[in-house]
């Protein structure tokens, strides 16, 4: 195997997960047959619990395209393709895809070096967050919390009927 480019840049979590899947990480439940290091299995297990497990190349490409058109300062450039205005860098876009910020509070730390311009482009930031929420699927843990899997005060009787649990009384006084 020949290395064509030593540093090809930052990868999204989806790209790493896709690479590990292509090497067989998801197909070997015993984790003995496939020639993958234990550390790679740990990375695979972690990424399976993030939003990367639900992403596709098409969705990531679409978000990358939208991020390229976002400018982080108001400009009046005549030729947008040669615009020298502040734009999102590739690494910042990768961080946005990996972290999947769903609010401005989660987005600001990614773009903190643009603090001076953030007030000017608050609408642009809100648009970026909306694009992220619309395009990128949530992580499995976010999906569970949205479904409301919080414990309730109802219990199920053996015959399938739901009964409400009685509140516990502290008798240790």
N, C-alpha and C positions, 0 to 999 in steps of 0.2 A: 504494500500500500504506500502511495506516495502523497506527501502533504503538499497540496498546491498553494495554500495560503495559510501561513502560521497563525495569524490573528484575523479571523474573518469578522470579528465584531461580537457584540452582545447577542445572545439568543433569547427568544421568549421561552417561558416555561413550557408552552405547547410544543415548541421545536425539540426541546430536550426530552419531553415525554414521548413524542413521536419517534425519536431516535431510539429510546430505550424499548419501546414497543416493537420497533423493527428488528431489534436484536433478540426479541423473544421474552422480554421481562414479564409480560402479562400472560404468557401461555404456559408457563411452568409453575404450577402451584407448589411443587416440592422444592423449587429453587436449587435443584441439584443438576439437572440435565443441561440447562442453558449456560454457556460460558460467560456469565456476568458476575462481576465482583459484588460482594455483599454491600458495599457502599452504594453501588449503582441500584441495588434493590431498595435500599433505604430512600434514595432519591426518588425512585419510581413510586414507592408507597406514599411519600410526602406529596408528590405532584398529583397523584390520584385523588387526593383530598382537597385540591385547590381548584380554581376555576378552569385551569388548563385542561382538565379531563373532559370538559364539555365544549371546548373551543374547536373551531375548524380553520383550515387555511383560508377559506373564502372569507370568513368573518374577520379574521386578523388582517387580511389584505385590504378589506373594505375600510376598517378602522385606520390602518396605516395611511391609506389614501386621504381620508378625511383629516387626519392629523397633519399631513403635509401642507394642506391648504390653510391651516390655522396660523394666524400671525399674532404674536404676543405684544404688538404695539400698533397703534393706529398709524396707518401710512397712506400716502396718496400717490403710490407708485403707478406710473403709466404702464410699465412692462412688468407684470407680476412674476413672470418666469425668471427675470433677472433682479428681482427685489432683494435688497440688502437688509431688509427689516428683520427683526428678531423672530425666528420661527422655531418650532420644536425640533430638537435634534433627534436622531435615530435612537440614541440611548434613552432619551426621555420617553419617547413613544413606546419603547420596549418595556420600560418601567411601568408605564400606564397600563399596558396590556397585562403584565404580570401581576400587578397589584389590584387592578380593576377598581379604581376609586369610584364610589357611588355618591359622593358628596364633595362639595368644595373643600371641606376640612381635610378630606383624605387626599385631595389633589394638590393642595398648596405645598406640602413637604417635598413632593416630586419636583416642583417648579420653583423652589425657594430662591434660586439665584436671580429670579426675575421680580423680586419683591417690589422694586421701584415701579414696575409696569403693571402690577396686578390690579391696582385700583382702576386703571384706565381700561383694562380689558376684562372686567368682571363678567360681562355678557358673553364674551368669547369663552371664558372658563366654564360658565354654566352650560354653554352649548357643547363643549367638550365632554363634560360630565354626562349630559343627556345622551350623547353619541355612545359613550362607553356603556351606559346602563342599557340602552336599546340594543346595541350590537353584541356585546360580550355576554355570554350566559353567566349566571351567578355560580359561585362555588357550591358544592353539595352541602356544606354547612350553612350557607346563607339560605339555600332552598329549604332546608329543614326548619330553620328559625322562622321563615316566612309562612310555612305551612302551619305553624302553631303547635309544635310537638311538645309544648310545655306541659308539665304534669298538671292534672286536674284533680278535683276532689271527688270524681266519680270512679266507682269500681264496678267491675262486671261480676254478676252472680254466676254460679255454675250453669244456670239455664239460659244464659245469654242476656238476661235483663240487667240494665244498668241501674245501680243504686248509688245514692249519694252517701259519701262517707261522713260519719259523725265527727264533729270537731273533738280533738283530744283535750282532756281536762287534766291540768296539773294538780295532782293530789299529794305532792310532797311537802306541803306547807307545814 
